[in-house]
Amino acid sequence: MKSLKTLNPYFWKYRVLLFWGLVFIIASNFFAIYQVQFIGKTVNVIQDVLSDKNIKKNALFRILLINGGIIVGASVLSGFFRFMMRQTIIVSSRRIEYELKNTIYKHYQTLSLTQYKETTVGDLLNRLSEDVVAVRMYLGPGVMYIVNLSVLLIITSIYMIKTDIQMTVWTLIPLPILSFLIYKVSSIINKKSKIKQKSQSDVSAFVQDSFSGIRVIKFFNKEKYIEKQYGIKVKDYQDKSLDLAKTEAYFFTIVLFVIGLLNVVILYIGGHKYINNEMSVGTIADFFMYINILIWPFSMVGWVTSVNQRAAASMQRINEFLDKKSEIKNTNHSRYDIKGDIEFKNVSYTYPNTGIKALDNISFKVKAGDSLAVMGKTGSGKSTIAQLLCRLIDPDEGEILIDGKNLKEHNLEAYRDFIGYVPQESYLFSDTIKNNIGFAVESPTNTLIEEYAKKADIHKNIVEFKLKYDTMVGERGVMLSGGQKQRICIARALIKKPKIIIFDDSLSALDTETEKNILNNIASDMDKSTCIIITHRPSSAQNAKQILNLSD
């Protein structure tokens, strides 16, 4: 469980809350145990009344009233301190969970594209959700139950040993065995839970994939086939869930069996001692109460052990992820303007995950305000130039100069503020059209959004929608056509009035007339910016001042 050591700074940060949690645990258990002896005393008083008719009823009533008041008062105090225990320990675990999720999500933003290609979206989401939840279970219940049992065992053992050592030994011996059995069952439950979760993930992924590809399913008339495949996956999930439920049933069976066994032991030993006048009925009642107070915390030991093991595995996965450092580092934090001069000097790049050499010793210059069309066959490295220009990746050899200065020496955040990028694959967020267009700028006005929607030749389509600019585009813009998505992406890139604008084959889904309209509309914007047009269509490149043709 070495991986959990990385959480120690969080424990120290919330040491005040955890300290008070410990105080509340001690107080809660003290009052829970303190009341038990008064239950035994009350039973003895009732027994004395039954055996001795000379005891006055008033005296009996007074004793019962006092003992009952102590029992009720102690129960209320125990409950209050137990509530406060959860308000400190569990609350601190939730705060740590919040910080840990923010830390992981913030780390996501620092990773390079290369590192994103080495993993899956599902794995990234699991680290942020399921792994963090598993760690939180260790931080909250995992810590709380162990500390609670330790305190409870110390306090209870003191009272039990003071009462009868032999009974104490016989009643405590089975409890570690119970913990071990619960641990073994919990380990099996954990394994089967992971299998069930995997099956559930498969169902979710299948449903998501089906919804995303609903058009294709309908085009090919494959609804029945998809329904059949869905049924198979759901049946598998049902079988895994039932298998898990059967195993979980053993948990309570074992606990109830041990409770019954311990009650028999107390009754047998206590009965012999009562017959020999070595123990009162009230003391036997006390032991019944003690053992029933201890039984559930001990049964939690096995469960907590399993939880902590799972947390250790999850924390190891989180640590492996947090230890990854992006090769794209920003060393300059000054704020300044960018003119837009671009120069590639003997630039080469090989994709590390495939080993494909996308660019080999390429050089070119583009002056600020000029335009360059990059053409070439599929796979010739056109989009790689765009990624290098945005510094999403760094070249293996050579250097990229922006305004005569190596791109690696620029303030990356400031530099990207001056870039407008229209990606090859039009990506829209699951939001309104208005928010997608205005995404690149702070608090855009409706007038500004409409202005650039018109320049991207999409305004006339938007006003035909029922909700106009407040229309939700759906996941990845599924509610829109390919051409509509491309034009919204163009408007999103132009609205920030960039000094360098990159069109990464972003006019391919448009007809020639729409393409011409857009190029005419944005001609004035392109004159104010350094424009890189990546395309395989001559019509998109005809207005560029230079053409770079990538071949071999």
C-alpha positions, 0 to 999 in steps of 0.5 A: 500500500505504498502508493497511498503514502502520496495522500499523507500531505492531504491528511496533514492539510486537514489535520484539524478536522481529523483530530476532532474526528478522533475526539468525536470517535472516542466520545461516541464510543465512550457513551455507547459503552458507558450506558451498557453497565446501567442496562445490566444494573437495571436487569439486576434491580428487576431481578431483585424485585422479583425475588424480594417482594419487600422492595418498595415500588417507589424505590424501584421506580426511582432507580429505573427512572435514573438508569433509564435517563442515563441510558437515553442520555448516553444514547443521545450523546453517542448519536450526536458525537457519531454524527459529528464524527462523520461531519469531520472525517467523511467531510474531510475525505470529500474535500480531498476527493474534490482536490484530487479530482481538480488536480487530475483534471488540471493535469489533463490540460498539461498533457500533449496530444502524443500522450493522449494517443497512448490511452483511451478516453474511457481510461482517462474517465475511470481515473477521474471517477472510479479510481478517485472514488475508490481512494475516497473510500479509503480516506473516509470510511477506510480510516474512520472504521479502523480508528473507530474499531480500535477505540471501541475495542480498547474501551470495551475490553477495559469494561469487559476485563473488569467484569470477567476475564474468562468471558472476555477471552471467549467472546473476543477470540472469534472476532478476528476469525470473523474479520478474516472470513469477511476479508476473504468474501470481500476480496471475492466481491471486489473481483466480481464487482470489477467484472460487473463494472467491466460488463456495465462499461461495455453496455454503456460504450455500446449504447453510446456508440449506437446513439452516435451512429444512429444515422448509419444504423438506420441507413443500413436498416440494422435496428434489429441487429443492434437490438439483439447485440444490446440484449446479449450485452445486457444479459451478460451484465445481468448474469454478472450482477446476479453472481455478485449478489449471491456472493454478497449474500454470504457476507450477512450470512457469516455475520449472523452466524457468528453473532448467533455463535457468540450469543450461545457462548455467552449464554453457556458460560454465563449460565454456568457462572450464574448457577455457581453464583459467580455472575449476575443476570445483569452481567450476562446481559452486559456481555450480550450488549458488548458483543453486539456492539463489537460485532459489526465494527469487526465485520467491517475490518475485512471489508475495509481491508478490501477497500484499502487494497482497492484504493492502493491499486487505484492510487497507483494508477493515479500516481502513474498518470500524475507522474507523466510530464508533457514534453511541451513546456512553457518557459516564458510567461511574459505578455506581448503581441505577435505579428505573425511571421512564420519560418520553418527551418529544416523541420522533421517530425516522426510520430512516436506511436506509429514511427511514421515520418510525417515531415522530413527536412522541410523549410518555408517562410510566410511573412505576416499578413501573407497566405500560404496554401499547403497541398499534398496527398493524404498522409503527406504531413499537411495536418502535422504542419498545423499541429507544429504551428500550434505547438501541440507537438514539437519537431524532432529536428530543426526549428520553427520561428515566429517573428524571428524567435524560436517557438519554444521560447515564446509564451505558449499561452500568449502565443495561442491567444493569437492563433485561430484554428479550424480543425480537420475534424469539425468538433463542437461541444454539446452546447448551443450554437451561440456558445460554440461560436463564442467559445474562443472569446470572453463574453461575446455579444450577440451582435459579434456572434451574428457578424462572424456567423454571417462571414462563415455563411452559416447565419442563414441556416441558423435563423431557420432553426426553431431556437435559432442561436440557442439551438443545442447542437447535440453530442459532437454536433450530431444535430447538424450536417458536416458543412454546418459544423465546419462553418460554425468552426470557421466562425469560432476561429475568426471571432477571436481576430487572430494574427495567425489563422489555420484552416486544416482542410476545413472547407472539404465538406462545403460545395464550391459556391459556399466555399467561394462565399466564405472566402470572399466574406473573410478576405478582409480578415485574411488580409490582417492575418497570416493565413495557412490554408491546408487543402487538397482542393485547388479552389481553396488554394487559388487566392493564396500568395504561395503554395507549398506542395508536399510530396515524398 
